[in-house]
């Protein structure tokens, strides 16, 4: 019988990636600690580093806020 695919929460992924970015332990050590494949940690880390600027980009939220305020007036 096949195993069910595991789904990880965003909070868990963030925790793992932050640990990886601290570089206090190797990816292999983190993989054992969190019971995740090392390639998965590397993939999550690349995703965070490539999309990290989006966390500080407020252009979309500002435009939505302006639209909402315009509708209220």
Phi, psi and omega in degrees: 000140181283148176280149177286139179294134180277140176246130181254141179283161178297324180296319179295314180300318180298316179301315181295315182293320178298320176297320180293322181289334177293334178058032175276333177232158178285165177300321180296317179296320178293323179298319178291316182299316185261001179056051180226149179292140180304323179297327180293319178297316179298320179296314179297321180296317178297320179297317180294317181292326180281331181253010183298327180293337180293335179294332182257001180273110183258008185297318179293314182291327178292319180293322177295320179295318179296320178297317180296317179295322179295323179291329180287332181285000000 
